[in-house]
Amino acid sequence: DHAYTASQQEFTTWTTSQGYIAERPLGYIFKDQEPGTVPLYTLFNIGAVDHYYTTSEFDRYSFAQNGYTYLGIVGYVYRHSEGIEGAIPVYTSYSPAGRDHFYTEQEEEINRSLTVFGYRDKKLAFHIL
């Protein structure tokens, strides 16, 4: 499972008592909605131990109908980068074997997830700062 949070308390809990390994930050998201931003929803599938993040209302409801529990809004991000200085694209891919969604701002890393680790369905998920 790859999990991401904007909460220091949640990060500490995950890394000290739930077995998650801290990696480098991807970037920054907004705590409150700012002009041009959209909610970043998080869902979790306990059976697959998989976090899923989306800006799509459709995906939010679709995944909730397919074994995922809606956990809330992580923060606010940009769906598109037009006119947003410094916007960083975040890519996602999915491992059917591991039942894991992976997110990174590094295109080389997302490509490696496809070619080396068997992930599929690379797409641009959202933009952060």
N, C-alpha and C positions, 0 to 999 in steps of 0.2 A: 504494500500500500504506500502511496505517496500522498501525504497530507500537507496542507498549507494553511497558515493562519495569520491574521493580523494582530492577534492577541498574545501578549507576552505571557500571561497566565496560562493560556491554553498550550502554548509552545513549551513552557516549563513542565506542565503536567505530562504532555506527550513524550518529552525526551527524558524525564526522570522516572516515570512510573509505567509508561505504556509501551516501551521498547522502540520508540521512534528514534532515528539517528538524525541529528541536526546537520543540515546542509546550508550552503550559502543562501542568502536572501535573493529572491528573484527581482525585487524592486519594491515599489510602494503603491498602495491603494488608498483610497479615501475612506475615512471612517463614516463621514456623512455625505449625502448626495450633493455633488457639485454640478454646475451646468455642463451638459454634455456627457455625464456619466450615467451608467446603468447599474442595477444591483448585480452582484456576483453571488449567486445562490450556491449553497453547498448541500450535498446529499451524501448519505452513507449507506452502504449495503453491508450489514453485519455478517451475513453468510459468506460473502466474497472478501470481506475486510477491504473495501474499496471506497475511497472518497471520490466524488464527482463534483466538478465545479462548472457552472454554466451561467451565461447571461441570458439564455433563452427560456422564456416562460414555457414554451412547448416542451423542451427537454426537462424542465423542472417537473412538470406534471407527468410526462411520459415515464421518466425514471422512477418517480414515486409510485406509479402503477406497476412497476416491474421489480419490486424487491428493495428499492432504496427508500430511506427515511429522509424527509426534508429536515435539515438542521437549522436553516435560516440564511440570513445574508451575512457574508463574510465582510463585505465592504462594497465599495463602488469603484468601477473601472470604466475605461473607454471601450466601446465596441469597435470603433473605427479610429484611425489615427489622423485623419485629415484635419489640419489646422491645430494639432496638439503638439507643441514643441517638446521634444524629448520623449515622446511616447515610445514605449518598448513593446514589441509584439511578444505575446506568450503563445506558444504552440502546445498542442496536446496530441497524444497518441494513445492507443489502447492495446493491451496485451490480452488476447482471448485466453491464452494458456494460464496466465497469472491472474486473470480477471482484475486488471489494474489499469487505472488511468494515470498518465504521466504528463506533467506540465513543465515546460522550461522556456526561458527566454533565449536560449542558444539554439539556433537552427542546426548547427553541427551536432549538438547533443540529441535533438529530436530525430535527426536522420540516423544517428547511431542506434537509437532505440529501435528503429525499423530494420536496419541491416544486420545488427549484431544480436539484439535481444528479442526479435520476433514480434515487436509491436506493429500495429496497423493503424490505418485511418488517421494519418497526420492531417491536422488542420490548424488554422489560426483561431485561437480561442477568444482572445481579447487583448487589450493593451493596458499597460501599467506605466508608472513613472519611475 
